[in-house]
Amino acid sequence: MSTPIIIAKKTTDTTQNIVLHSQFANRHGLIAGATGTGKTVTLKVLAESFSRIGVPVFLADAKGDVSSLAQAGSSNSKFDERIKNLGIDSIPFAASPMVFWDLFGEQGHPIRSTVSEIGPLLLAQMLNLNDTQEGVLSAVFRIADDQGLLLIDFKDLKAMLVYVSEHAAEFKAEYGNLSPASLGAIQRNLLALADQGGDQFFGEPSLNILDFIQTDADGRGYINLLAADKLMNTPKLYATFLLWMLSELFEQLPEVGDMDKPKLVFFFDEAHLLFDNASAALQEKIEQVVRLIRSKGVGIYFVTQNPLDLPETVLGQLGNRVQHALRAFTPKDQKAVKTAATTFRANPEFDVEQAITELGVGEALISCLDEQGIPQIVERGWIMPPYSAFSPISPEIRKALMTQSIVAGIYEQSVDRDSAYERLQQKVAERQQQAQADILAKEQAKQQEILAKQQVKEAEVLTKQQAREEERLAKEQQKEADRAAKQREKLIQDTVGTFAKSAARSLGGSTGQKIVRGLLGSLFGGK
């Protein structure tokens, strides 16, 4: 059964309520107005109201003052006068059940997502890449997918970019030209994002988006508050993160059609950041998600200063509108006033365009869908006072609430499992080992070659030495043979001489003597 949510009292008759019907709260909405006109109070009133009827809420605290939702309000003279003027006797002050989140893990539970879950389209928006660079980034993601390399955190993506850069020539045939200039630009923008703290968003455990859709023991929906005061310094990261959450909700939630109340209401503060410099492809995706996510039971409420911040295709889908004052000081301001006025169903009792410039603080022009889903005529009304405090909670209270949170201890400790970085490091180590093995093998082959040459030389030297030795031996043998031959010859000669003498002596008879005497006789005979 639909629940009417009282969001304002008519200015002309405070006994009449201006209501938002919960069954059409998923038809999205707009809260617009100049700074200081009461948008934050309207945001708080709507968030509290949804929480009380059991609808979880997500909203970003861009200025750090919405944390007051976690603390019950209190009376003061100014507040009492205000509710008296609205015909309200008293306000049942109460705090709302809260879960605090922070991408940087400082003022809330850390929120992380993996690089793969973000995807190339949203990451290109975050890195402010042009179309060519976005195409190269998409190819890097495809290569990682094809090679089974998980892109989880910043170091995975950086390692993957280095890997693709080093092997660009190998990938060109299958994935197209991966220019060094584009890869370099992606790496530079990635470093710039890391310097801004964006690297803390990537990692595990990754946020389970369904943790946003929870109720407390009393059936009240939890208000999930994102600390965005520091995050606003990196508007691209802020806008891309919220877009990622919307896409995760769209992917994970089932179709539910019309319900008595939404499953979740999502407030997108500083909504202009979502569309500033968005590529045509991304803007088309945003419009598609806004158009289709209501069938998943999710209502999106854009909070911005100027209705012109939103594309007409998105503005036309917002069935519930709260327009605070706008100032028509410049031609651009005047155009914004006219645009805002034309988006309402006119009320014959007043000039809408003129009323927008005359609204007081806390006063607004309001038009919601009626019980049949038809836009009501615009009404001028005073926003209801919130049940919560106006001042932000202290760091001590925030810390205590975080300790007692339903998700305490789930996301605080990061996990670093094997992914692209580790796998690529392993590949590098394997290549280095292989290179060292190749160098060692070459060195061993070279040493073996040197050894073989030395052995050949030594063999040649040995052969020469053997030849010389053989020659020397041969010469010595020849000399020895010559000496032996001479000795034999001498021996023979000596033997012959001796034999001759012996023979002569053996003739010792007359013949020998005669010969001797005859010879001598002639000598002696000469005496």
C-alpha positions as CSV (number, residue, x, y, z in Angstrom):
1,M,0.0,0.0,0.0
2,S,1.4,3.4,-1.0
3,T,2.4,5.8,1.8
4,P,2.0,9.5,1.4
5,I,5.1,11.4,2.5
6,I,4.5,14.9,3.7
7,I,7.3,17.1,2.4
8,A,5.7,20.6,2.7
9,K,2.8,22.7,3.7
10,K,1.2,25.0,1.2
11,T,2.3,28.6,1.6
12,T,-1.3,29.9,1.1
13,D,-2.9,27.4,3.5
14,T,-0.6,25.5,5.9
15,T,-3.4,23.1,6.8
16,Q,-3.0,21.5,3.4
17,N,-0.1,19.1,2.9
18,I,2.0,18.6,-0.2
19,V,2.8,14.9,-0.4
20,L,5.0,12.6,-2.4
21,H,3.3,9.2,-3.0
22,S,5.7,6.3,-2.2
23,Q,4.5,4.1,-5.0
24,F,5.8,6.8,-7.5
25,A,9.0,7.7,-5.6
26,N,10.9,5.5,-8.1
27,R,9.9,7.8,-10.9
28,H,12.9,9.9,-10.0
29,G,13.0,13.5,-8.9
30,L,14.8,16.9,-8.9
31,I,15.8,19.2,-6.0
32,A,17.1,22.4,-7.5
33,G,17.8,25.9,-6.3
34,A,20.5,28.5,-5.6
35,T,23.0,28.1,-2.8
36,G,21.5,28.9,0.6
37,T,17.9,28.5,-0.4
38,G,17.2,25.3,1.5
39,K,18.2,22.3,-0.7
40,T,20.1,20.5,2.1
41,V,17.1,20.7,4.4
42,T,14.8,19.3,1.7
43,L,17.3,16.5,1.1
44,K,17.3,15.6,4.8
45,V,13.5,15.7,5.1
46,L,13.1,13.4,2.1
47,A,15.9,11.0,3.3
48,E,14.4,10.8,6.8
49,S,10.9,10.3,5.4
50,F,12.0,7.4,3.2
51,S,13.9,5.8,6.0
52,R,10.9,6.0,8.3
53,I,8.7,4.0,5.9
54,G,11.4,1.4,5.4
55,V,13.2,2.6,2.3
56,P,17.0,2.6,2.4
57,V,18.7,5.7,1.1
58,F,22.0,6.6,-0.4
59,L,23.3,10.1,-0.4
60,A,26.5,12.0,-0.6
61,D,27.5,14.6,2.0
62,A,29.3,17.1,-0.2
63,K,29.6,19.8,2.5
64,G,29.9,17.7,5.6
65,D,26.6,18.8,7.2
66,V,24.3,15.9,6.3
67,S,25.8,13.7,9.0
68,S,23.4,15.5,11.4
69,L,20.8,12.9,10.3
70,A,22.5,10.5,12.8
71,Q,21.6,12.8,15.7
72,A,18.1,13.7,17.0
73,G,17.2,17.4,16.7
74,S,16.2,19.7,19.6
75,S,14.0,22.7,20.1
76,N,15.0,26.4,20.0
77,S,13.1,29.6,19.7
78,K,13.6,30.0,16.0
79,F,12.7,26.4,15.3
80,D,9.6,26.6,17.6
81,E,8.5,29.7,15.8
82,R,8.9,28.0,12.4
83,I,6.8,25.0,13.3
84,K,4.1,27.2,14.9
85,N,3.8,29.1,11.6
86,L,3.4,25.8,9.8
87,G,0.6,24.8,12.2
88,I,2.6,22.0,13.8
89,D,2.4,21.5,17.5
90,S,5.7,19.5,17.9
91,I,8.2,17.5,16.1
92,P,9.1,13.9,17.3
93,F,12.9,14.5,17.1
94,A,14.8,11.3,16.2
95,A,18.0,10.2,14.7
96,S,18.0,8.0,11.6
97,P,19.9,4.7,11.3
98,M,23.1,5.5,9.5
99,V,26.0,3.7,7.8
100,F,28.9,5.9,7.0
101,W,31.1,5.4,3.9
102,D,34.2,7.0,2.6
103,L,36.3,6.2,-0.5
104,F,39.4,7.2,1.5
105,G,38.4,5.1,4.6
106,E,38.7,8.2,6.9
107,Q,35.2,9.2,7.8
108,G,33.4,5.9,7.0
109,H,33.8,2.4,5.9
110,P,36.1,2.2,2.8
111,I,34.4,1.6,-0.5
112,R,36.4,-0.2,-3.2
113,S,35.7,-1.6,-6.6
114,T,38.0,-3.6,-8.9
115,V,39.3,-2.0,-12.1
116,S,37.5,-4.7,-14.1
117,E,34.1,-3.9,-12.5
118,I,34.5,-0.2,-13.3
119,G,35.2,-1.1,-16.9
120,P,36.9,1.0,-19.7
121,L,34.0,3.4,-20.3
122,L,33.7,4.7,-16.8
123,L,37.4,4.6,-16.2
124,A,37.9,6.7,-19.4
125,Q,35.5,9.2,-18.0
126,M,37.4,9.2,-14.7
127,L,40.7,9.7,-16.5
128,N,39.3,12.4,-18.8
129,L,40.4,10.5,-21.9
130,N,39.6,11.4,-25.5
131,D,37.9,9.0,-27.9
132,T,41.1,7.6,-29.3
133,Q,42.6,7.0,-25.8
134,E,39.3,5.4,-24.7
135,G,39.5,3.0,-27.6
136,V,43.1,2.0,-26.6
137,L,42.0,1.6,-23.0
138,S,39.2,-0.7,-24.2
139,A,41.7,-2.8,-26.1
140,V,43.9,-3.1,-22.9
141,F,40.9,-4.4,-21.0
142,R,40.2,-6.9,-23.9
143,I,43.7,-8.2,-23.9
144,A,43.6,-8.7,-20.1
145,D,40.3,-10.6,-20.4
146,D,41.6,-12.8,-23.3
147,Q,44.8,-13.6,-21.3
148,G,43.0,-14.3,-18.1
149,L,44.6,-11.4,-16.2
150,L,42.5,-10.0,-13.4
151,L,42.5,-6.2,-13.2
152,I,41.8,-5.5,-9.5
153,D,43.8,-2.6,-8.3
154,F,45.9,0.3,-9.6
155,K,49.1,-1.6,-9.8
156,D,47.3,-4.3,-12.0
157,L,46.3,-1.6,-14.5
158,K,49.7,0.0,-14.5
159,A,51.4,-3.3,-15.0
160,M,49.0,-4.1,-17.8
161,L,49.6,-0.8,-19.6
162,V,53.4,-1.5,-19.4
163,Y,52.9,-5.0,-20.7
164,V,50.8,-3.9,-23.6
165,S,53.2,-1.1,-24.4
166,E,56.1,-3.5,-24.6
167,H,54.2,-6.0,-26.8
168,A,52.2,-3.5,-28.9
169,A,53.6,-4.8,-32.1
170,E,52.5,-8.4,-31.3
171,F,49.0,-7.2,-30.4
172,K,48.5,-4.9,-33.4
173,A,47.2,-7.6,-35.8
174,E,44.4,-8.7,-33.4
175,Y,43.6,-5.6,-31.4
176,G,44.5,-2.8,-33.8
177,N,47.1,0.0,-33.4
178,L,48.0,0.6,-29.8
179,S,49.9,3.9,-30.1
180,P,52.6,4.7,-27.6
181,A,51.2,8.2,-27.4
182,S,47.8,7.0,-26.2
183,L,49.2,4.5,-23.8
184,G,51.5,7.2,-22.4
185,A,48.6,9.6,-22.0
186,I,46.6,6.9,-20.1
187,Q,49.6,6.2,-17.8
188,R,50.1,9.9,-17.1
189,N,46.4,10.5,-16.3
190,L,46.4,7.4,-14.1
191,L,49.3,8.8,-12.1
192,A,47.5,12.1,-11.7
193,L,44.4,10.3,-10.4
194,A,46.6,8.3,-7.9
195,D,48.1,11.6,-6.7
196,Q,44.5,12.7,-5.9
197,G,43.9,9.6,-3.9
198,G,41.9,7.8,-6.5
199,D,44.0,4.7,-6.3
200,Q,42.4,3.9,-2.9
201,F,39.1,3.2,-4.6
202,F,40.4,0.3,-6.6
203,G,40.9,-3.0,-4.8
204,E,39.2,-5.7,-2.7
205,P,37.1,-6.5,-0.9
206,S,34.8,-4.9,-3.5
207,L,31.7,-3.3,-2.3
208,N,28.6,-5.5,-2.3
209,I,26.0,-3.0,-3.5
210,L,23.2,-4.9,-1.8
211,D,24.7,-3.8,1.5
212,F,23.1,-0.4,0.8
213,I,19.6,-2.1,0.8
214,Q,19.1,-2.9,4.5
215,T,16.7,-2.1,7.3
216,D,17.2,-2.0,11.1
217,A,15.3,-3.9,13.8
218,D,12.5,-1.3,13.7
219,G,12.0,-1.7,10.0
220,R,13.6,1.7,9.2
221,G,15.7,1.9,6.1
222,Y,19.4,2.6,6.6
223,I,20.7,5.9,5.3
224,N,24.0,5.3,3.6
225,L,26.0,8.5,3.8
226,L,29.1,9.0,1.7
227,A,31.6,11.5,3.0
228,A,32.2,13.5,-0.1
229,D,33.8,16.7,1.1
230,K,37.3,15.5,0.2
231,L,36.0,13.5,-2.8
232,M,34.6,16.7,-4.3
233,N,38.2,17.8,-5.0
234,T,38.3,15.1,-7.6
235,P,34.9,15.6,-9.3
236,K,35.6,13.0,-12.1
237,L,36.1,10.4,-9.5
238,Y,33.0,11.5,-7.5
239,A,30.8,11.4,-10.6
240,T,32.2,8.1,-11.9
241,F,31.9,6.4,-8.6
242,L,28.2,7.3,-8.3
243,L,27.6,6.2,-11.9
244,W,29.3,2.9,-11.1
245,M,27.0,2.4,-8.2
246,L,24.0,3.1,-10.4
247,S,25.2,0.6,-13.0
248,E,25.8,-2.0,-10.3
249,L,22.3,-1.6,-8.9
250,F,20.9,-1.9,-12.4
251,E,22.9,-5.1,-13.1
252,Q,22.2,-6.8,-9.8
253,L,18.6,-5.9,-8.9
254,P,15.8,-7.9,-10.5
255,E,12.9,-6.4,-12.4
256,V,10.1,-5.6,-9.9
257,G,7.7,-3.3,-11.8
258,D,5.5,-1.0,-9.7
259,M,5.9,-1.4,-5.9
260,D,4.3,0.3,-3.0
261,K,7.6,1.9,-2.2
262,P,11.1,1.9,-3.7
263,K,13.8,-0.6,-2.8
264,L,16.3,2.2,-2.6
265,V,16.3,5.9,-3.2
266,F,19.6,7.4,-4.5
267,F,20.3,11.1,-4.1
268,F,22.9,12.5,-6.5
269,D,24.2,15.8,-5.1
270,E,26.1,18.2,-7.4
271,A,24.5,16.4,-10.3
272,H,26.0,18.7,-12.9
273,L,29.3,16.8,-12.4
274,L,27.7,13.8,-13.8
275,F,27.2,15.4,-17.2
276,D,30.1,17.8,-17.4
277,N,32.4,16.9,-20.3
278,A,30.8,13.4,-20.5
279,S,31.3,11.7,-23.9
280,A,28.3,11.0,-26.1
281,A,28.6,7.3,-25.3
282,L,28.7,7.8,-21.6
283,Q,25.8,10.3,-21.6
284,E,23.8,7.8,-23.6
285,K,24.5,5.2,-20.9
286,I,23.5,7.5,-18.1
287,E,20.2,8.3,-19.8
288,Q,19.6,4.6,-20.4
289,V,20.3,3.7,-16.7
290,V,18.0,6.6,-15.5
291,R,15.3,5.4,-17.8
292,L,15.4,1.7,-16.9
293,I,16.5,1.6,-13.3
294,R,13.1,2.6,-12.0
295,S,11.8,-0.8,-13.1
296,K,14.3,-2.2,-10.6
297,G,12.7,-0.3,-7.8
298,V,15.3,2.4,-7.5
299,G,14.5,6.1,-7.5
300,I,17.1,8.7,-8.4
301,Y,16.9,12.3,-7.1
302,F,19.2,14.8,-8.7
303,V,20.3,17.7,-6.5
304,T,21.7,20.7,-8.3
305,Q,21.5,24.5,-8.5
306,N,20.2,24.8,-12.0
307,P,17.8,22.6,-14.0
308,L,19.9,23.4,-17.0
309,D,22.6,21.2,-15.5
310,L,20.7,18.2,-16.6
311,P,20.1,17.1,-20.3
312,E,16.5,17.5,-21.5
313,T,16.3,13.7,-22.0
314,V,17.0,13.2,-18.3
315,L,15.0,16.2,-17.1
316,G,11.9,14.9,-18.9
317,Q,12.0,11.6,-16.8
318,L,11.8,13.3,-13.4
319,G,8.3,13.1,-12.1
320,N,8.8,14.6,-8.6
321,R,10.3,18.1,-8.4
322,V,11.2,20.6,-5.7
323,Q,12.4,23.9,-7.0
324,H,13.9,26.4,-4.5
325,A,14.6,30.0,-5.4
326,L,16.7,31.0,-8.4
327,R,18.2,34.5,-8.9
328,A,17.7,36.0,-12.3
329,F,20.7,38.3,-12.3
330,T,22.3,37.3,-15.7
331,P,20.9,36.2,-19.0
332,K,21.9,32.7,-18.2
333,D,20.1,32.9,-14.8
334,Q,17.0,34.2,-16.6
335,K,17.1,31.3,-19.0
336,A,17.4,28.9,-16.1
337,V,14.3,30.5,-14.4
338,K,12.3,30.2,-17.6
339,T,13.4,26.5,-18.1
340,A,12.5,25.7,-14.5
341,A,9.1,27.3,-14.9
342,T,8.3,25.5,-18.1
343,T,9.0,22.1,-16.6
344,F,6.1,22.5,-14.2
345,R,2.4,22.0,-14.8
346,A,1.2,25.6,-14.5
347,N,-0.9,26.8,-11.5
348,P,-3.5,29.5,-12.4
349,E,-3.2,31.0,-9.0
350,F,0.3,32.4,-9.5
351,D,3.0,33.1,-12.1
352,V,5.5,30.3,-11.8
353,E,8.4,32.1,-13.4
354,Q,8.0,35.1,-11.2
355,A,7.5,32.9,-8.1
356,I,10.8,31.1,-8.6
357,T,12.6,34.4,-8.0
358,E,10.5,35.4,-5.0
359,L,10.8,32.2,-2.9
360,G,12.1,32.5,0.6
361,V,14.6,30.3,2.3
362,G,13.0,26.9,3.0
363,E,10.2,27.7,0.5
364,A,9.8,25.8,-2.8
365,L,7.7,25.1,-5.8
366,I,6.7,21.5,-5.6
367,S,5.1,19.1,-8.1
368,C,4.8,15.4,-7.5
369,L,2.9,12.6,-9.2
370,D,-0.6,12.0,-7.9
371,E,-2.2,8.7,-7.1
372,Q,-2.7,7.9,-10.8
373,G,0.9,8.9,-11.7
374,I,-0.1,12.2,-13.3
375,P,2.0,15.3,-12.5
376,Q,0.1,17.6,-10.2
377,I,-0.1,21.3,-10.8
378,V,2.8,23.1,-9.1
379,E,2.2,24.3,-5.6
380,R,4.1,26.8,-3.5
381,G,5.0,25.5,-0.1
382,W,7.2,25.5,3.0
383,I,9.4,22.5,3.4
384,M,8.7,20.4,6.6
385,P,11.3,20.6,9.4
386,P,13.6,17.6,9.8
387,Y,13.5,15.3,12.8
388,S,17.3,15.4,13.1
389,A,19.7,18.0,14.3
390,F,21.1,20.8,12.1
391,S,24.7,20.6,13.3
392,P,27.0,17.9,12.0
393,I,27.9,15.1,14.4
394,S,31.3,15.1,16.1
395,P,34.2,12.8,15.0
396,E,33.8,10.8,18.2
397,I,30.1,10.1,17.6
398,R,30.9,9.2,14.0
399,K,33.6,6.8,15.1
400,A,31.3,5.2,17.6
401,L,28.5,4.7,15.1
402,M,31.0,3.1,12.6
403,T,32.1,0.7,15.3
404,Q,28.5,-0.4,15.8
405,S,27.7,-0.4,12.1
406,I,26.1,-3.5,10.4
407,V,29.1,-3.7,8.1
408,A,31.8,-3.0,10.7
409,G,34.9,-5.2,10.0
410,I,33.8,-6.3,6.5
411,Y,35.6,-3.7,4.3
412,E,38.3,-2.2,6.6
413,Q,41.1,-4.7,5.7
414,S,42.1,-4.7,2.1
415,V,42.9,-8.0,0.3
416,D,45.6,-8.3,-2.3
417,R,45.3,-11.6,-4.2
418,D,47.1,-12.8,-7.3
419,S,46.0,-10.7,-10.2
420,A,47.5,-9.1,-13.4
421,Y,50.4,-7.5,-11.5
422,E,51.5,-10.7,-9.9
423,R,51.0,-12.7,-13.0
424,L,52.9,-10.3,-15.1
425,Q,55.7,-10.1,-12.5
426,Q,55.9,-13.8,-12.7
427,K,56.1,-13.6,-16.5
428,V,58.9,-11.1,-16.1
429,A,60.7,-13.3,-13.6
430,E,60.3,-16.3,-15.9
431,R,61.7,-14.3,-18.9
432,Q,64.6,-13.1,-16.7
433,Q,65.3,-16.7,-15.6
434,Q,65.1,-17.8,-19.2
435,A,67.3,-15.0,-20.3
436,Q,69.8,-15.9,-17.6
437,A,69.5,-19.6,-18.6
438,D,70.2,-18.6,-22.3
439,I,73.2,-16.5,-21.2
440,L,74.5,-19.3,-19.1
441,A,74.0,-21.8,-21.9
442,K,75.8,-19.5,-24.4
443,E,78.5,-19.0,-21.9
444,Q,78.8,-22.7,-21.4
445,A,78.8,-23.3,-25.1
446,K,81.5,-20.6,-25.5
447,Q,83.6,-22.2,-22.8
448,Q,83.1,-25.6,-24.4
449,E,84.2,-24.2,-27.7
450,I,87.2,-22.6,-26.1
451,L,88.0,-25.8,-24.4
452,A,87.6,-27.8,-27.6
453,K,90.0,-25.4,-29.4
454,Q,92.4,-25.7,-26.5
455,Q,92.2,-29.4,-26.7
456,V,92.7,-29.3,-30.5
457,K,95.7,-27.0,-30.0
458,E,97.1,-29.2,-27.3
459,A,96.6,-32.3,-29.5
460,E,98.4,-30.5,-32.3
461,V,101.2,-29.5,-30.0
462,L,101.4,-33.1,-28.6
463,T,101.4,-34.5,-32.1
464,K,104.2,-32.2,-33.1
465,Q,106.1,-33.0,-30.0
466,Q,105.5,-36.7,-30.7
467,A,106.7,-36.3,-34.3
468,R,109.8,-34.4,-33.1
469,E,110.4,-37.0,-30.5
470,E,110.0,-39.8,-33.1
471,E,112.3,-37.9,-35.4
472,R,114.8,-37.4,-32.6
473,L,114.5,-41.1,-31.7
474,A,114.9,-42.1,-35.3
475,K,118.0,-39.9,-35.6
476,E,119.4,-41.3,-32.5
477,Q,118.6,-44.8,-33.7
478,Q,120.2,-44.0,-37.0
479,K,123.2,-42.6,-35.2
480,E,123.3,-45.7,-33.0
481,A,123.0,-47.9,-36.0
482,D,125.8,-45.9,-37.7
483,R,127.9,-46.3,-34.6
484,A,127.1,-50.0,-34.4
485,A,128.0,-50.4,-38.1
486,K,131.3,-48.6,-37.6
487,Q,132.0,-50.7,-34.6
488,R,131.2,-53.8,-36.6
489,E,133.4,-52.7,-39.4
490,K,136.2,-51.9,-37.0
491,L,135.7,-55.1,-35.3
492,I,135.9,-56.9,-38.6
493,Q,139.0,-55.0,-39.5
494,D,140.5,-55.7,-36.1
495,T,139.5,-59.3,-36.3
496,V,141.1,-59.6,-39.8
497,G,144.3,-57.9,-38.6
498,T,144.5,-60.1,-35.6
499,F,143.8,-63.2,-37.7
500,A,146.5,-62.2,-40.1
501,K,149.0,-61.7,-37.3
502,S,147.9,-64.9,-35.8
503,A,148.3,-66.6,-39.1
504,A,151.7,-65.2,-39.5
505,R,152.8,-66.3,-36.1
506,S,151.4,-69.7,-36.7
507,L,153.7,-70.1,-39.7
508,G,156.5,-70.1,-37.0
509,G,158.3,-72.8,-39.2
510,S,161.0,-72.5,-41.8
511,T,158.9,-70.8,-44.3
512,G,158.1,-68.1,-42.0
513,Q,161.6,-67.8,-40.7
514,K,163.1,-67.9,-44.1
515,I,161.0,-65.2,-45.2
516,V,161.9,-63.2,-42.3
517,R,165.7,-64.1,-42.5
518,G,165.7,-63.7,-46.1
519,L,164.3,-60.3,-45.9
520,L,166.6,-59.5,-43.0
521,G,169.4,-61.4,-44.5
522,S,169.7,-59.0,-47.3
523,L,169.8,-56.3,-44.6
524,F,171.9,-58.1,-42.3
525,G,173.8,-59.6,-45.1
526,G,174.7,-56.0,-45.9
527,K,176.7,-55.8,-42.7
